[in-house]
Amino acid sequence: MDIRSVRILLLSYMLIALLGALLLSLPPMQRAPLPFVDLLFTSTSAVCVTGLIVQNTASDFTFWGQLVILLLIQVGGFGYMTLATLLYLVLRRRLGFREKQVLKETLDYPTMDGLIRFMRRIVFFVLYIELVGALLLFGRFCLDKEMEEALWLAIFHAVSAFNNAGFSLFESNLMEYRGDVVINLIITSLIIIGGLGYFVLLELREHHKKRFFHLSLHTKVVVTMTAALLVFAALVVLILEWNNPRTLGELPVWERFMAAYFASVNFRTAGFNTLDIGGFRDATMFFSSVFMSIGGAPGGTAGGIKVTTVAVLLLYGWASLRQGEPVIFKRKVADEVVQKSFVILLGAAIYIILSTMALSMIEEGVSFLPLLLEVSSAFGTVGLSAGDGGVLSLSANFDTFGKFFMIVLMLLGRVGVLAFTIVFFGASSPRRVQYSEGRIIL
């Protein structure tokens, strides 16, 4: 991982968030004057494709403000360097080594070979998926909205869903569509596709006729873990919330299953909700906090520690119990990958624990579990929240310092644990001395 490229990447996200806040501060963007810290929070949440809101996107921003938020989501989903590279290509300018290095970090692409071609295919394929999603949503929204409103709602929610942002133009998010099968299936499908990662998407698209075992190991792990985690989370929500009158308890049986599935998809990376998250039982809220920290797959729009990290850790744990080597799909997992996975998990745990402790001291009077949920949501760039008592995120109740703290957490989640840590602490130089092994009793 190139330290200078990562620093440029983090600085760029910060500058884009600041630019977005300045644009949102213009009078045509707001229905009424809003505090600048809230605008910076909104802009950062959009760029980091998180979805936590301290001002209502539907009622507090005009069409132009909503358009700026949508553009910030798209830039954040692609990664600013992808769009900058596309502009370079349009202007027929060549990219230098430094620009390619930053682009590589933005896309989590393994090598420099074929990087530009990979980026081109991503841009067109993503726009194609968003267009299809928007057309499908437009057909549904036309049934109960005016044509122009339906079109804008369709475009906004398609982009927000694919980029796993969770921003909505409905004041109560998607709660009014909780029983709508069409909306539920379209939104969740876009979220899942966006959370798979660009590398996986292109491989599935170009090799869709191949059998599953012919795909790359990375793609097989991502697809398998994604499916397993979605089913697992849906079952947990159903079991814990089945008789809870504040969430699933009062719904028809078929709607309980659909709401649980919708929640499990959004726990991963997005932040749309059809249930009142603040009404969850403590056990469900704690599970949600842990689950949101996982996120989606590398090289896409998702945050968190990533499903591949969890897969490697589970494999290593199982192999250690059996005194064997971590093997999946007849391939041994490299020791370097296992070590990196442990570092990511440890870093994530430290950041989340320390952040929750710090915020609990700053924001006295806020219950611990909702605070943990908020921190995990920001770290995983998810966007789900126990709420402020209304339609906003819990962060809306924070003071200025608390909101800035959450802004940093969202940037951490977007850049990644390792990258964020390396920016501030640097990477160690290669060790030239080999030490003898010592024994530690566990």
MARTI-824788 format. One record per residue: residue in three letters; x, y, z of N, C-alpha, C in turn. Coordinates in steps of 0.02 Angstrom, whole numbers, plus 50000, padded with zeros to 5 digits. Each point is the difference from the previous one (the first is absolute). Example, Ala and Ser with C-alpha at 12.3 -4.5 7.8 and 13.67 -1.06 7.14 Angstrom:
<pts>
ALA506604971650390499555005950000500455006050000;SER499825005349964500425005950003499615005550037;
</pts>
This chain:
<pts>
MET500424994050000499585006050000500445006250000;ASP499915004449950500415005949993499745005550047;ILE500425002250048499785004850051499815006749969;ARG500415002349954499865006649970499344999949961;SER499874994649965499374999549963499404999950047;VAL500074996550055499454999650049499885006850031;ARG500535003750014499935006750028499655004749951;ILE500194999549937499675004049948499264998249996;LEU499854993650005499314997649997499595002850057;LEU500264999650061499645002550059499915007649995;LEU500525003549982499975007249993499485002049947;SER499984996249947499525001549946499284999250023;TYR499864994650038499324999150026499825005850047;MET500485002250039499885005650046499855006449961;LEU500385001349948499905006149960499344999849962;ILE499824994149974499364999449964499425001050049;ALA500064997350061499485001050050499945007450018;LEU500565003450006499995007250016499695003949942;LEU500194998349939499725003449941499244998849996;GLY499794993950015499294998550000499635004050052;ALA500305000850059499695004050054499945007349979;LEU500515002649966499985007049977499455000949947;LEU499924995249956499465000349950499324999750034;LEU499934995650049499354999350035499845006150042;SER500515004050016499885006050040499715005849959;LEU500004999349934499715005249957499255000350009;PRO499705006149999499285000750012499554995749956;PRO500154999149935499554995949958499984992650021;MET500464997850041500044992950019499574998350060;GLN499835005050041499654998750063499315003350000;ARG499554996950034499335003050008500015005250056;ALA500474999350046500115004850054500734999450020;PRO500305005450028500714999750019500144994250048;LEU500544996349986500204994350041500705001050027;PRO500164997450059500685000650028500524996949954;PHE500585003149995500514997449954500244993150021;VAL500044998750065500234993450022499524994649976;ASP499355001649997499524995149974500094998949926;LEU500175005449964500124999349928500634995949987;LEU500525001150041500614996149992499874992750018;PHE499594998850051499824993250018499634996649943;THR499525003649971499614997249944500444998549940;SER500445004749984500454999249943500474994150010;THR500284999450061500454994450015499634993449997;SER499394999950027499594993949999499854997849929;ALA499905004949955499874998449930500634997549965;VAL500565003550010500634998049967500234993250025;CYS499904998750064500204993650029499464994749991;VAL499475001749961499434995649987499764996550064;THR499895004150051499794997450065499245000450009;GLY499735006149999499275000550005499755002650067;LEU500455001250048499795003250062499805007249985;ILE499445002350027499765006749984499855003950064;VAL500195006449999499855004550055499525005549977;GLN499855000149935499485004149971499614995749951;ASN499355001149995499594995849958500115001649926;THR500244995049963500155001049929499395002249960;ALA499424997350018499395001449963499725007050013;SER500015002250063499665006350017500465005950012;ASP500644998850015500455005650017500415002449941;PHE500024996049946500395001949940499545000749940;THR500155004849957499635001049938500224994649950;PHE499695000349941500214995349947500745000749986;TRP500265006149999500705001149984500454997350055;GLY499795000750062500384997150055500004992449997;GLN499434997249983499964992749992500434997649942;LEU500045004049947500424998249943500745000050020;VAL500205004950040500705000250024500144993850042;ILE499544998150044500084994150041500064993749956;LEU499594999749948500024994249954500684999649965;LEU500265005749978500655000149966500564998050048;LEU499945002250063500504998150050499984992450012;ILE499404997150001499944992750008500334996449941;GLN499885002549940500294996849941500765000550000;VAL500265005950018500725000850005500294995450053;GLY499664999750058500244995750053499984992749982;GLY499484997949964499954993049979500534998049950;PHE500115004249951500514998649950500705000750029;GLY500075004850045500675002150021500195005849955;TYR500225005450031500125006149961500514998849945;MET500484995650011500544999149952499744996549937;THR499494996050007499704996749941499715005349953;LEU499645004850029499705005349959500545004649972;ALA500525001450040500545004249975500364996649942;THR500104993450005500324996349946499575000149937;LEU499354999350010499555000349943500055006749965;LEU500065005450038500085006749971500665000449962;TYR500534997250029500654999949966499944996649932;LEU499644994349998499934996349938499595003949949;VAL499495003450023499595004149955500425005649969;LEU500445002950041500435005449977500624997549964;ARG500044993249994500564996749966500685001650032;ARG500015000150065500635000950037500214993450031;ARG500654999050006500274993850028500065000750076;LEU499874994650034500084999950072500724998350019;GLY500265003750049500664998550026499984994150048;PHE500594997950022500044994450047499625001550064;ARG500085006150027499685001850063499244999649994;GLU499735002649945499274999849990499754992749996;LYS500384995849965499804993049995500034996550068;GLN500505001950040500074997050066499405001750045;VAL499795006449997499425002150039499364996649975;LEU499944999449934499434996549970499984992750023;LYS500584996850003500044993150022499764999450072;GLU500195004750043499784999850070499255001450005;THR499745004449957499295001750001499584993949984;LEU500224996149950499614994349976500174993550035;ASP500515000150044500244993750031500194994949947;TYR500305002549946500194995649945500694997150016;PRO500114993549988500624996850022500645002249965;THR499965001849935500615001849963499875006149958;MET500545002449967499945005649954499784997749931;ASP500104993649985499854997449934499245000149987;GLY499815003049943499305000249981499575004550043;LEU500325004550038499635004350047499515004749965;ILE500245003349947499585004949965499414996549966;ARG500144994349969499464996249967499494997750051;PHE500244997850058499554997950054499565005850022;MET500305005950007499635005950022499465001949950;ARG500164999949935499515001649949499404995450003;ARG500144993550006499454995250002499575001150062;ILE500315001750055499635001350062499515005749990;VAL500245005649974499595005949993499384998649958;PHE500094996949943499434998749956499544994750029;PHE500274995050032499584994750028499595002650059;VAL500325004250042499645002950057499435004549977;LEU500155004349951499485004449974499434996049969;TYR500164994549969499494995649970499554997150054;ILE500304997550054499604997150055499565005350032;GLU500285005950011499615005450030499425002149955;LEU500125000049935499485001849952499434994950002;VAL500184993650000499494994750003499605000650065;GLY500365001050055499665000850065499545005950001;ALA500225005749971499595006049998499374998949958;LEU500074996549943499424998749957499494995650036;LEU500244994950036499554995650037499645003850055;LEU500375004150037499705003950054499515005249972;PHE500175002949942499575004949968499324996949983;GLY500024993949974499384996649984499564998950062;ARG500314998850057499624999150062499765006650028;PHE500445005150003499805006450030499475003649959;CYS499994998549935499485003249957499304998250021;LEU499924994550037499344997850020499695004650052;ASP500415003450040499725004350053500335006950005;LYS500415001849950500325006550000499925003349931;GLU500075006749999500005003449936500624998049960;MET499965000749934500534997549956500695002850018;GLU500065006650008500655003150015500264997950068;GLU499564999950049500204997850067500224992750000;ALA499624995949964500174992949996500684998949968;LEU500165003949949500644999549966500585001850046;TRP499925005650037500525002150045500094995150058;LEU499454997650027500034995050054500364993749976;ALA499854997949939500304993949972500755000849991;ILE500225005549971500715001249989500385000450066;PHE499735003950046500345001150064500074993450038;HIS499464996250006500024993950040500404994449965;ALA500014999949934500414995049965500745001250012;VAL500215006349995500715001750012500184998950073;SER499555002250045500124999350072500044992650020;ALA499574995949971499994992850017500624996449973;PHE500165001149936500574996549971500655001850036;ASN500065006550018500615002250034499974998850075;ASN499484996450022499944998250071500005006050045;ALA499685005549978500015006250038499435000450051;GLY499404997849982499455000150047499645006650006;PHE500195005049960499635006450000499334998949965;SER499485003150028499344999349970499665006849996;LEU499555000849952499625006249992499314999550033;PHE499894994650037499394999450040500195001750072;GLU499595003950033500175002450067500094994350049;SER499634994549991500074994250045500384994349966;ASN500485002149956500384995149962499524995749959;LEU500054993350002499564995749959499484996350042;MET499845002750058499534996550045499314999449970;GLU499805004949959499334999749970499964994649946;TYR500584997549977500024994749950500204993250029;ARG499914999350065500214993850034499664993849970;GLY499375000749980499644994349972500014999649925;ASP500375004549968500035000249927500544995349974;VAL499804994549969500484994949978500465002949946;VAL499735003949954500405002649944500565004550026;ILE499825004950041500515004650027500514996250041;ASN499784995450042500474996250041500494996049958;LEU499764996749948500454995849959500485004249959;ILE499765005549972500445004349959500555003150043;ILE499815003050056500495003350043500514995150028;THR499764994350026500474995150028500464997149947;SER499744998949940500424997349946500565005049982;LEU499835006449995500505005149986500535000350055;ILE499784999550062500475000350057500484994149997;ILE499734994049990500424994049998500505000449943;ILE499765001949941500455000549942500565005050013;GLY499825005950027500505005150015500504997750052;GLY499774995950048500434997850054500464994349983;LEU499924997049940500424994449981500715002149981;GLY500085006249980500665002449979500054999849924;TYR500375004849972500045000749928500344994149966;PHE500524997350031500354994349970499524994149992;VAL499614998650053499534994449998499455001349948;LEU499755006149998499475001749952500224998749928;LEU500605002449983500234999249931500144992649984;GLU500264996350049500124992949987499354996349990;LEU499505001450041499354996749993499675001949934;ARG500095006249978499715002349937500334996749940;GLU500664999750001500374997649942500054992449997;HIS499914996850058500064992750001499374996950029;HIS499425003049984499374997550029499824993049975;LYS500304998049944499854993349974500444994650032;LYS500515002350037500444995250033499644996950060;ARG500214994050018499754997050061500335003450060;PHE499674999550057500225003550060500734998450017;PHE500194993549995500674998150022500545002249951;HIS499815002949942500495002649953500175007450014;LEU499625003150044500135007050016500625000650044;SER500255006250007500595001150042499834998550073;LEU500514998650040499904998650071499685005950035;HIS500225006049985499735006050031499255000649988;THR499794999149938499295000549983499594994750035;LYS500264993950002499634994650034499925001450074;VAL500525002650032499965001650071499505005650013;VAL500035005349959499555005750008499274997949992;VAL499854996449946499314998049987499744995350055;THR500414995250019499804995250052499875003450067;MET500475004250021499945003450064499425004950000;THR499905003549944499455004849996499334996450009;ALA499914994649965499374996150006499914997350070;ALA500534997350029499954997050067499845005350053;LEU500335005849995499885005350050499305002949994;LEU499755000749938499325002649991499484995450032;VAL500074993649987499534995150028500064999950077;PHE500615000050024500124999750073499695006150035;ALA500125005949973499745006150032499245000249998;ALA499704998049944499274999949995499704995350052;LEU500304994250009499754995250049500065002850071;VAL500555003350015500105002950067499485005450014;VAL499875004349951499505005350009499314996950010;LEU499844995049960499354996650008499924997050070;ILE500514996650023499974996750065499945005050057;LEU500425005249998500025004850055499425004950000;GLU499735001649940499495005249996499304997449983;TRP499914993549995499374997149977499405002650040;ASN500065000450066499445002150041500075007150027;ASN500475003849973500115006950023499485004649967;PRO499535002850038499475004249970500265006449968;ARG500615002050016500285006249972500344998849933;THR500094993749981500324998649936499604995049958;LEU500114993550011499674994849959499344997550030;GLY499915000950064499464996750036499305001349974;GLU499875006049972499335001849978499904999149925;LEU500504997349965499974999449927499724993249980;PRO499714999649939499814993449973500624995649993;VAL499914993550001500574995350000500455001149940;TRP499715000649939500425000849940500395006550002;GLU499695005250032500345006450004500574999850051;ARG499944995850050500544999250049500624997249965;PHE499894994949959500574997149964500335005149953;MET499595003949965500275004949953500375005650036;ALA499725002250057500335005350038500664997650030;ALA500014993750023500624997250028500544999449946;TYR499794997849940500474999549944500265006949981;PHE499565004949997500205006949982500505002650052;ALA499874998650064500455002250053500684996749993;SER500014993549986500634996349995500435002749943;VAL499695001849945500375002949943500305006750020;ASN499615004050035500235006850017500485000150059;PHE499994994850041500524999450052500694999849969;ARG500034997249940500654998849969500355006549983;THR499665004449962500365005949976499565006149988;ALA499354999349995499615005549972499735004850053;GLY499424998950028499735004850048499285001949987;PHE499694997249949499285000849992499664996050056;ASN499415002250020499654996150051499255000049988;THR499694994250013499274999449999499744998350069;LEU500464999550049499824998950070500295005650042;ASP499705001350058500265004950046500594996850038;ILE500615001949981500594997050031500025001450075;GLY499755005850020499985001750071499544995550040;GLY499554996449966499554995450034500284993050009;PHE500604998849974500314993450008500124998450073;ARG499964993650016500204997650065500765000950008;ASP500235000150063500715001050013500444994849964;ALA499764993750001500394994749968500075001249925;THR499465002249968500015001449928500445005949985;MET499975005250043500405005949989500744998550007;PHE500184995750048500704998050008500234995849940;PHE499584995349979500164995949941500095004549940;SER499565004949991500055004649943500665003850000;SER500215002150060500635003850005500594995849978;VAL500014993750022500554995549980499974998549926;PHE499404998649976499914998049930500175005649952;MET499815006350019500145005649955500755001349992;SER500394997950049500725001049995500324995749946;ILE499654994849979500274995549948500025003549933;GLY499455003249981499975003549936499924995349941;GLY500255002049942499924996149939500674997349975;ALA500094999949935500604997249970500505005649983;PRO500654998349995500505005049982499905002649929;GLY500255006049987500005002749933499315002149975;GLY499555001850045499335002149980499785006150040;THR499365000550012499735005850034499914998950075;ALA500184994150024499864998350070500595001850046;GLY499845000850064500515001250050500104993850043;GLY500205001150064500084994550046500654996149991;ILE500064994550036500624996049995499994995349940;LYS499434999349967499894996349938499874992550013;VAL499584997249957499804993050007500584995149990;THR500495002049959500584995649989500424999450063;THR500055005450038500364999850063499664995150049;VAL499345000450004499634995550044500084992849978;ALA499974998849935500084993249973500684997150019;VAL500535004049992500674997750016500074998550075;LEU499725004350042500054998950072499624993850022;LEU499414998849971499614994150017500374993749977;LEU500295000349940500384994349974500604998450044;TYR500355005350020500594999050042499814997250068;GLY499465002650029499774997450064499814992649996;TRP499644998249948499804993049990500604995549988;ALA500475002449960500604996149985500434999150062;SER500045005250042500414999650061499714994950048;LEU499344999750005499694995150044500144992949977;ARG500074999149934500124993449971500754998849988;GLN500405005150022500734999649992500204998949927;GLY499685003849957500154999649929500135006949971;GLU500005000549935500115006449966499335002749974;PRO499925006749998499385002949973499954998849925;VAL499514996149979499904998349930499285001449981;ILE499905003049941499325001249975499994998849925;PHE499504996549977499944998349929500654997049973;LYS500304995650042500624996449982500595004749988;ARG500005005750034500555004749996500215002050071;LYS500654999850015500255002150065500025007650005;VAL499785002550056500025007350012500705001950022;ALA500305004949967500685002150014500065002750072;ASP500584998750032500125002450068499955007650004;GLU500245003449948499985007349999499285002650003;VAL499544996549965499305002049999499694999050069;VAL500184994450033499744998650067500245005450049;GLN500645001749997500275005150045499675006849988;LYS499905001849937499685006349984499285000150025;SER499654994449996499314999650023499965001250076;PHE500484997150037500015001050072500145007350018;VAL500445003249962500165007150012499385004349988;ILE499644998549945499395003849984499484999150055;LEU499904993850022499514998750053500195003650065;LEU500634999550019500235003250061499935007649995;GLY500205002849942499945007249990499295002350004;ALA499554996349967499295001850001499724999950071;ALA500174994750037499764999450070500245005850042;ILE500645001849992500285005650039499665006649983;TYR499925001349935499685006349979499285000450026;ILE499634994649993499295000250020499945000650076;ILE500404996250038499965000350073500205006950026;LEU500575002549977500245006550023499525005749979;SER499744999549940499545005249976499355000050040;THR499744994150015499394999650040500125002650070;MET500574998350030500165002550066500075007650000;ALA500355002649950500105007349995499335003649992;LEU499584997649955499365003349988499534999450061;SER500064994450037499574999350059500195005150053;MET500635002250000500225005350046499815006949974;ILE500045000849934499835006549970499245001150001;GLU499634994949980499275000549995499684996550060;GLU500075002950058499714997150061499245000049995;GLY499704994750025499274999549997499754995749942;VAL500454998449952499814995749945500124992750020;SER499514995749989500064992950018500584996749963;PHE500304995150032500614997049973499884996249934;LEU499484995749999499894995949940499855004249937;PRO499545005050005499905004349940500645003549979;LEU500435001850049500635003349984500474995249964;LEU500034993750025500414994949967499754998749929;LEU499344999949992499714999049933500205005749954;GLU499995006250025500175005849959500744999749979;VAL500434998250046500724999649985500134994549948;SER499704994250011500084994449953499735001849931;SER499455003749999499705002149937500465004749962;ALA500315004650036500475004749967500624996349976;PHE500274995550043500604996349982499884995549940;GLY499424996749998499844995549945499695003649941;THR499975006750003499665004249949499324997049982;VAL499624998450052499344996849990499455005249998;GLY499915003850055499495005250000499404998650042;LEU499934993850027499444998550044500125003250068;SER499465002150033500065003550064499394998950042;ALA500105000250066499434999550046499575006249998;GLY500265005549971499615006049989500045005050056;ASP499785006149984500025005550049499335001050035;GLY499554995249990499325000750025499515002149946;GLY500295001849942499605001849942500234996149939;VAL500125003549945500194996649938500755000749985;LEU500375003450044500715001049989500414994850036;SER500664999849986500454995450035500135002550070;LEU500244995650043500175001850068500515005750002;SER500435000349949500525005249997499715007050000;ALA499365000749980499695006550000499955003050070;ASN500024995650051499975002450070500695001750028;PHE500534998549962500685001250024500175007549996;ASP500475002150042500255006849995500505000449942;THR500285005949989500445001049943500604995350001;PHE500314999250058500584995750005499814992749985;GLY499424997850026499774993249987499894998849926;LYS499735005049965499884999349928500664999749961;PHE500505004150021500654999649968500334993250011;PHE499894997350060500274993350016499704994949952;MET499355000449988499674995449954500235001049928;ILE500165006149982500265001349933500664996349989;VAL500445000350050500644996549996499884992449995;LEU499524997550039499854992849997499764997949931;MET499595004149969499754998349933500584999949949;LEU500465004750006500585000149956500434993850012;LEU500084998150064500374993950016499694994049967;GLY499344999450006499654994349971500064999749924;ARG499995005849968500045000149927500694998349975;VAL500525002550032500684998749978500234993050019;GLY499784997750059500194993350023500455000350061;VAL499964994850041500384999850063500755000649989;LEU500274995649956500724999949989500245006649970;ALA499645002349949500215006249966499985005950048;PHE499465000650039499935005650046500554999850053;THR500164994150025500514999350051500695001749973;ILE500144997749939500655001349969500105007549988;VAL499465003649983500055007149988500295003750060;PHE499784998050060500205003650061500614997050035;PHE500104993549992500554996850036500564997649954;GLY499864999949935500514997949953500114992550001;ALA500344997649950500164992849995500714998950027;SER500094994350031500664998550028500484998249944;SER500645001750010500504998349951500174992550004;PRO500234997149946500164992850000500514998350055;ARG499874994550034500444998150055500614996349973;ARG500585002150023500634997149976500294994950049;VAL499684999650059500264995450051499484994650012;GLN500214993850002499564994450015500094997950073;TYR499464999850037500034998150071499814992750008;SER500274997050053499834993250016499304999750029;GLU499674994349992499324999350024499984999050075;GLY499475002750031499884999050071499324996950011;ARG499904996850057499364996750014499585004350047;ILE499355000749983499525003450042499424995250012;ILE499834999150064499464995450017499335003549991;LEU499544997049962499335002749988499484996050040;
</pts>
